[in-house]
Amino acid sequence: MNYANILSFLRILALPVIAYLIMMGGKYDVIALVVLVFALITDSLDGYLARRHKNETKFGSFLDPFADKLLVAGLLFFFFWQGSFPLLILGLFIFRDIIVSIIRLLANQEDISLPEERGLSHLLIYAQLGIIFSLILTKISYSIFFTGIEFFFMILSVALAIASIVAFISLYGSGLRERKKQGKLVQKEAMVILANSKSRGYHDGYRRRLLNKFAKRRHAPIIFLPLQGDIFKNVQKLIGKAKQVIIAGGDGTFESAVNCKELQKKSLGFFPLGAGNAFYFYFFKGKRYEYLRSRFQFREAELDVLEVEWEQGKRKTFFASVGLDAEVMHLSKERTQRPFRDYMAGSARVIAKKGINYPLECYVDSKRYIWNNCINLNLAKLKLYGYGFPGLVGKIKPDDGLVYSLALVNPHTPRLNKVLRAWSFLLAQLNLEKAPLFSLRGRVIEVKSTKPFPLQAGGEFLGYTKWIKVRVVRKQKVLMI
């Protein structure tokens, strides 16, 4: 039995109970205060159980952060409805949450990790709880003393809400400045562009014109890769002595280039001609395609290359996943000129499919984690996958020799798995590691299961397997902004 889940559910249930007791008034106000104290005690106990069982099958419930926010916000809205709490302050709290969410979304698209702003969010919750306690105590005692305490916590909450907004904006600005220092500026460009005309984006007239404009501004020749066989065979003859090579294609084309020995010592850049374009989001930080018209200066940096080993072989990649996301790639095999529609069609097929849960044993540098109901597990060096969907959360160091992973684990019934996948998308977009998301990193990550699970790497479905091993094998010089 997962006691953390039960405790979180009790806090959610406490909201209507407290509201009803306050509406009854009289001695029921005291009972409401006792229920609120009990709910806060369960919050502390919930956190203790989550920490205690973090490395085991049972760990924090996804209801935990949702329960806390719902309890506090719900009670504040209830007191506003009763006329005991001002609309202006309630509106400020709502405005603060909206602004923080927008900043987190922008930061994630820019590949900037925003840490908690020195605990201001937690302090704000405590101050809001102080308001709630003061409102209930004032109702019980009619004492001006508690009215003064209520006023104090209101002023404190307003100050913390404003400070929180300022802190997030400051952290976002600092992240932008820090990101611009990544790598070293490329002073001289002697590059060629290797284009894959089989990529789906090449059939888009706008992107072809953009490619020609890009090549003209870079004074770089466009060399088209063979349409059949190994597209990078004899690539050395095509690029000559050029040290910088731009791969114009999709994610699969770029990963094929990384697996080519002749290109390992080159500095590789990327021009988006594919479907998902996870590398576009990494190299150009989610800028619009029009940005490629500009004569921006490249920065040269290093990016760890992962090796995925499974029953059928080995593959060099920058991102892989097992579970639901890999199943989507399996069921999105149709290649039309509308790749996003193909992806969504694959997602719909997965939603209609039963049994999207996998019992996994995960070993991170020999440390064991057991997940009886794992929905998805990403292993990568790229934070954002195709279409800007986040695959990891937190700060990712591109050249530290570590494999980063993000597990989606459900300690509840498997019937909630598909709902939790949608919820996890929102958490990842906000770059928040909260249950059911669970981050891990290590030099070697191994995954085993008694049940075959689907595997994809670089956006390509590789089949089903009962084990994989992922590690960093080398570094690749890349050109980015």
N, C-alpha and C positions, 0 to 999 in steps of 0.2 A: 504494500500500500504506500502511495506517495503522499506523505503527510504535508509536504509543502503545497501540493495542489489543493488539499482540503482547507488549509489555513488561508490561502489566497481566496478561495471561493467564499469562505466565511467573511472576509473583509468586504467582498462585493455585496454579500447578503446584508451586512451591517448597515449599508447606506439606507435602504428603505425602512429598516427597523428603527434606526435613529430618527429619521424624518417623521415616522408615524408617532413615535413616543413624544417628540417635541410638540407635534400638533395636538396631542392629548393634553399636554401641559400638566401643571401641578407636580405631584410626586413622580410622574413619568419622566420629567426633565432629569431627575437624579438617575433614573434607570438608563436614560439615553446617554448620560455622561459615563456611566459604568460600561455600557456597551462600546462606546468610543474608546475608552481606555483598554478594554479587552481587545478591540480590533488592532490597536497600536502594539499591544503585547504580541499578538499573533504575527504582526509584521516583523518584529525583531526575531521571533522564533523561526519564522519562515526563512529569513536570511541565514540564520545559524544552520538550519537543516540543509540549505542549498550549498553552503560552504563545506559542510561536513561530507556531503555525498557528491562533490563536484567531479571526482574522478571515477564515479561508479555509474551504474545504470540510472539511478534516481538522482536528479539534480533539479535546479530551480524550475518552477513552473512559469509558463509564459503569462499566466494570470497575475504574477506578482507586481510588475510595474504598472500594469493596467488597473489592478485593484487599488493601488495607492493613489493614482491620479484620479480615478473615478470617485473614490471616497471623499477626497479633499474638494475637488471641483464640484461634485454633486452637492455636498453640504453647503458650500459657499453659494451656489445657485439657489439652493432651497431657502437660505436665509435672505437672499435678495428677493425671492418670490414672497417671502413673509414680510418684507419691508424693513428688515433688520440690518441689511448690508447694502451699501451704496452701489449703484449701477456703474458709476465712473471707475471705481477701483476694480470691480469685476471685469469691466471692459479692458482695463489695463492688463490684467492677468491674461485674458484671451489674446489681446494684441501681442503680448510678450511671447506666448506660445507660438503664434503664427509667424512672427518675425524670426524666432530661433529656428523653426522648422524650415523656413525659406533659406536662411543662411546655411543650414546644414545641407540642404539639397544642392545649393550652388557650390558649396565646398566639395561635396562628393563628386560632382561633375568635373570639378577642376582638379580632382585627385589630391585634395587637401584634407588632412585628418584634423578634426577639431576635438581636443580633449574637453573634459568637463571644466567649466570656467571657474576653477579654484573652489569648487563645492558650493557655488552660489545657488545652483538649482536645488540642492538638498536643503540649504538654509532657507530658501524661499518656501519650500514645503513645510518646514518646521514653523516658520513665521505664520503661514496660513493656518496651520493647526492651532497656533496660539490664538488667532482670531476666533476660530471655531470654539475652542474651550472657553474663551472670554465671553462669547455670545451666550453660551449655555449657562455659565455661572452667573452672568448678569440676569438672565431669565429666572434662575433659581432664587437668587438672593436680593435682587433689585438694588444691589449695592453700587454706589458711584465709584467705589474702588475698582471693581471689575470693568466698569465702563472706561476708566482711565487705562487699564491694562489692554482693553480692546483697542483703544485709540493708539496706544504705543505699538501694538503688533501690526495695525493697519499702516502706520507710518513706516515701520520697518519693512513690511512686505512691499510697499510701493518702492522704497529705496532699493531693495534687493532685486525687484523686477527690472527697474531701470538699469541698475548696475549689471545685471545679467545680459541685457541687450547690448550695452556698451562693450562688455567683455567678449561676447561672441563676435561682434563686428571687429574688434581689435584682433582677436585670434585669427579671424578670416583674413584680415589685411596682412598680418604677420606671415601667415601661411603662403599667401601669394608672393610676398617678397622672398621668402625662403625658397620657394619652388623655382624662382627665376635664377637662383644661384646653382641649381643642380647641373653637374657636368661642366665642361669647358666650352667656350665659344669656338666655333670652327671659323678660322680666319680665311682659309683658302678652300675653294670647292673644285674638285676635279671628279665629277660624278657621271654615272650613266644611269639610265632608267630602264629596268627590265619590266616589261609590261605583259601581263597575261590577258590576252584578248578573249579567253574563255570565261573570265570572271563576269558575274552577272551585271556589275555596275558598268562594264565597258559598253553595254548595249544602250546605256543612257547617253544621249547626245550631249547633255550639259556636262557630264563628267569627262567625256572625251575632250571637249573644248577646254575644260579646266586642266586636264592633263597636258594638253599642248601649251597652254599658257604657262603652267608650272615649268615645263621643260624649257621654254623660251627664256623665262626669267633666270633660270639656273644655267643656261647655256649647256644643257645636258642632252645628249642624243637619246631617243627612245628606241630601244631594241625589243622587238616582240619575241617572246619565248615560243618554242615549238608547241603545236597544238596537240601532239600525241606523244606518248611515251614519257620518259623522264624529262620534264621541262627544263631542268637545270643541268642536263648532261652537256658536257663541253662548254660550260658557262665561262670558263677562264678565257676562251677564245673570244667570247662576246664582250667581256668587260675590259680586257687588256690590262693596263697598269692602273686603272682607276681604283682608288682606295675607298671611295664612297659610292655605294650602290643603293638606289631607291627601288624598292619592290612595289610595283603598281599592280595590285590585285586584291584578293580577299585575305582573310585570316589564314586559310589553308595554304595559299600561295606563299605567304610570309613564313609560315612554319616549315614549308618544304625548303625554303631558302636557308633557314637555320639548320636544317638537317643535311645541307650540302657542304661537304668538307672544303671546297674551294672558296666558300664565302665566309668561313668561320673567322678569318682574320681581317675581314672588311668591316667598314662601318656601314650598317644597314639602316636605311630609312624606309618610310612607308608612304605610299599614296593610295587612298581608299578607292578600290574598284570592286569591292566585294559586297557581301550581304550584311553580316553582323558587324564587322569592323571593330573588333575589340582593340586592335592595335591602333586604329585611328584615335580612339579615346585615350589611349596611353600616350602616343607620340604627340598628339595635338591637343590633348586635354579637353576634348569635347568641343573645340571651336567649330563654327559652322564651316561648310565646305568653301565658302567665299574667302575664308582666311588663306586658302592655298594660293589665291591670286597675289598675295602680298610677297614682297621680297624680304621676308623675315630671315634672321640669322639662326642657323642651326646650332644646337649645343650637342656635343658628343659626350655620352655617358655609357656606363656599363650596366648590363642587365643579366642577372643569373638565368641560365638555361637549365630547365628541369629535364630529368629523364624519368619517364614512366615505364616501368617494367611490369608485365602481366603474363598470363599463361601463353599468349600468342607471340610475344616478342618484346621489343623495346622501341621507344619513340622519344625524340627530343621535342619539348613543347614549353610553352609559358603558362598554360592553364589547362586544367583537366577537372573532371568531376565524375562522381559515381552516384547513382540513384536517380531521382526524378528528372533532373536536368539532362542527364545523359539519355534517359528514355525519351525525352522530348526530341533530342537530335535523332534518335532512332526512328521516331515516327514522323520526322520532318524530311524524309529522304527526297521527296519530290522537289525538283529544281525548276522553278518557273522564274519569270522576270519580276516577280513580286515576292521577294524573300521574306519580308516581315509577315506577309499573309501565310506563307508556308510555315513559318515558325509558330504562328498563332494556331494554325490548323493542327500542327503536331501537339501543341499544348492542350488543345481541346480533346484530342484522342487520348492523351494521358489522363486527363480529368475523368474521362469516361471509363478508364481502365481500372480494374480492381487490383489490390495487392501492392500498392506503391509504398512498401515499407521493407526495410532490410535490417536484419540483425548483424551488426558489425562489431568487430574487435579492431580497435585502432591502436597502433603502437607508435608513439612519438619518441624517438631516441630511446627505444625499449621501454618507455613508460606506457602502461596499459590503460585503455579506456574501453568500457563495455557499453554499447548502445543497443538495446533490444529493439528499438523502433527508430531507426535513422531514416529520414526522408531523403536527405541529400547531403553530399560532402564535396566541397570544392577544394582543390589543391592548386595553388597558383603563385605567380609573381606579379600578375596584373590585377588591379583592384576592380576594374570595370570590364565586363564582358560585352558581347554584341548588343547593339541598340542601347548602350549605356546602362544595362542592368548590372548592379554591383554583385561581384562574386565573393568579395572579402570585406571585412570591416576593420577599422583601426588604421594605424600608421604602418605602411609597407615600405621597407627599405629594399630597393631593387637589387643591391649587390652585396648583401650580407651573408650569402651562402646558406640561407635558411629557406625551407619550404613553408609557406603560409597556408593555413587551411581554415575553412569555416564549415562547421557541421550544423545541420538542422535536425535536432533531436526532439522527439515528442514523448514525454513520459506519460501522456494520457492515452486514451484509446486511439487506435489507428484510424478510426472514422474521422478524426479531426485533422488528419495529415494534409489534405488538400487545402483546407481552410488556413492551416498554419503556414503553408507555403506562400499563400497570398500575404499573410501578416508579416512573414519574414522579409518579403520584398520591400515593404514599407520601412521596417526597421533598418534594413541594409541601405536603403536610399538615404536615410537620415544618419547613416554611419554609426548606429547604436548597437553595441553588443549586449543584447538582453535576451533572456530565454524567449523562444527556443533556440536562439543562435548561440554557438559555442566556438570560440576561436582557439586555435592551437598553432604552434610553429615549432620546427625542429630541423635538424640536419637530414634526418631520414624519417619518413612517415610510411608505415606499412598498414594495409587494411586487409582483413581476412573476414570470410563469412562462410557459413555452411550453405547459404543460399546464393546462387549466382546473381551478380548484380551488373547492371549496364555500366559501360565505361565510355567516356568521350574525352578526346584531347584536341585542343585547337579548334573546337567546333565540329570535329569529325567523329562519328560513332565508330568505336573500335570493336564492339561486340560485348559478350557477357563473360565474366570471369569470377573466380572465387577469391582472388587475391591480387593486390597490386603493391608495388614498392616505388616510392617517389623520392628523388634526391636531386641536389644541384650537382651538375657534372662539369660545367665550365661557365665562362662569362662571354657575352657577346657585346661588342661595341655597337651602339645604336645612335641614330641621329633624331633629335627631338627638339621641342621648343621649351 
